[in-house]
Amino acid sequence: MAFSLSHGDYEVREAKYSWREERLTSFCKTCLRSDEEPKNGQIYTMYHGTTLEAAEQIISYGFKPSNSGMLGKGIYVSRDEDKAASYPLKEKERRRQVILELRVNVGKVKKIDYQGHPLQKSWHDDGYDTAWVPPGCGMVDSEREEDCVWNPNRIQVTDVVKAPKKALRHLKILVEHHNRKKYLGGDEEPRNDQVYTMYHGTTLDAAEQIIAHGFTPSKGGMLGKGVYVTRDEDKAASYPLKETKERHRQVILELRVNVGKVKKIDYQGHPLQDNWHDHGFDTAWVPPGCGMVPSGREEDCVWDPNRIQVIDVVKAPKGSLLHLQNLIKEHDPGFHKMALTTKKLKKKNIHIMYHATTVTAAEHILARGFKCVPHGVLGKGVYITRYENKVTRELLDDENEEAYQVMLQLKVNVGKVLVLDTKSHPLKETWYKIYDTVWMSPASGILKSGLGDFCVRVPNRIKVIGIEKAPESSLAHLQTLMKKKASGSCKSYRRRSKRANNKNVCIINHGTTMEAAENVIRNGFQSSLDGVVGKGVYLCKYTDNTRGENVDRHCEVIMELWVNIGKDIKIDYQGHQLRTTWYKSYDTVFMPGGCAIVSSGLDEYCVRNPSRIKLVDIIKAPGNSRVHLQNLAEKYVQGFCLKCERKQVIRPL
């Protein structure tokens, strides 16, 4: 929630993180008894009871005020831990109860001690920051005390008192990580690889460009090339310079900056003054009062714009503050961008994103769906981006003609999202255990190529809905593939997929000859009458590890089959007592490749009933025969569909 105050021709956002009271030498954390009246301007320990899901959101993004309640709009907290323990109210949600410990800057406090108090719901309009209901006054059923805080920025989560057993450690890590971010004063020296709040003064037009497209480094300056920012808000307020015509359109942006490796430059003529980046540093810092800056204030120069993220607007021309804050929300991973597609995306977790790839890979994606990259920067997952212009730049700048010629437009169900804003995030390697998607913030310093700022763990969450760019020679072919895919969640596949969830339905890659493959496609599988274990369909299981002249002769064509194994038995020698009568009690026989009754050298299966076998793809065929066999299968095999993602619903044998 944005709070702003009007000052003449400007709107100024109320300070977010800096609590003046905390910087006083007399400050100490105070925990009041519930019957003690809070004093103005003090910081107290309080509690809040909520659900596990809500607790994660509160820790990561802060509280959101309730729109109504006994004391009107605000955040309801309590100094009485037992009072907090009575929430959430619903019995079903109590099993996932979390109690948060808070640090609350109460500001100016109003005591509301009876129903119908003239300021019961309008206390904030009279200049109060917190309303306090004392215990035993008859306003609360439990007779316990209650507090309502107007501004969420007055509350910080400091610990987790209670949570479901499996979630407690996770929540404590989130709290620790969130509170580790320090907001330095200008006279404090920054530490390497920390994330800090800084400021940048600029014009309204430039602010819009920065929010939409990121910072552009200055080519020259006191510290050379880079983006100039400061931890001193007053220093940022001196830009644009007073003598310029744009001064009346001043905007001050609040930033989150991952400083990386920092070099202190504290005198004119420093040997690294304008070449610090060449020596492996990410940020140069000029301390206050060193004589390098006329105002005597500190200054920072950040080499890589991706280390800087705009998080708020402190000051803007009147009527522009809300517009700029909305722009920031639009470029936040939580914003639901719907303007890029004619399809209405009504689900709150559905987003439009992009993926740049090669023509060959695009064909595979359109036919089979995405596959996870096994060893990405965040481990296994599909790496995609939310920014169309970022992908386009990569396409245009790449010297390799084959690389990234195709840009796909995607519809992505992001599910539960983790924001990764530092390289040392505690969940960097284990995020997938709790979250569905991770967003790598530009401020994290993780991204190098800029090709993917999201990692989605499960490919089924991604659907291709458009082809934004492709070579002319390939565009029509790719569009045809996409249309087939879109029209091809075929009914026969849906029926089969329900059966495929059965644990006995497995994939077998069956090796056979070209002649036999054509016969199977045209006429279906036929039972052999004189096989080694009697009547049935004999399948040779081919794997990449099976090689040799005999194998290659038997396996000209590799057919991917769905086989409902049913009840199976292993028969691996001639004198087995059920060798010819197994079908009375079993559906399938398994014969291992090394046994005496198998001549091909491959594992073999004998399936009694041919209807238990379904052809779903041709994986390998000599020369150009694969396409011929696939076309033949689409013509003769009922339910054959290359557009469906079969393998994700069944297990390989």
Secondary structure, DSSP 8 states (H G I E B T S, - for coil): ---EEEETTEEEE--SS--GGGGSTT---B---TTS---TT-EEEEEEEEEHHHHHHHHHH----BS-STT-SBEEEBS-HHHHTT-S-SHHHHTTEEEEEEEEE--SEEE--STT-TTTTTGGGGT-SEEEE-TTSSSSTT---EEEES-GGGEEEEEEEE--HHHHHHHHHHHHHHHH-----TTS---TT-EEEEEEEEEHHHHHHHHHH----BS-STT-SBEEEBS-HHHHTT-S-TTSGGGGGEEEEEEEEE--SEEE--STT-TTTTTGGGGT-SEEEE-TTSSSSTT---EEEES-GGGEEEEEEEEEETTTHHHHHHHHHHTSTT----TT-SS---STTEEEEEEEE-HHHHHHHHHH----EEEETTEEEEEEBS-HHHHHHHHHH-S-SSTT-EEEEEEEE--SEEEE-STT-TTTTTGGGT-SEEEE-GGGS--SS-S-SEEES-GGGEEEEEEEE--HHHHHHHHHHHHHHHH-S-HHHHHHHHHHTSTTEEEEEEEE-HHHHHHHHHH----BSS-TTSSBEEEEE--TT--SHHHHHH-SEEEEEEEE--SEEE--STT-TTTTTGGGT-SEEEE-TTSTT-SSSSEEEEES-GGGEEEEEEEE-STTHHHHHHHHHHHHSTT--TTS--GGGSEE-
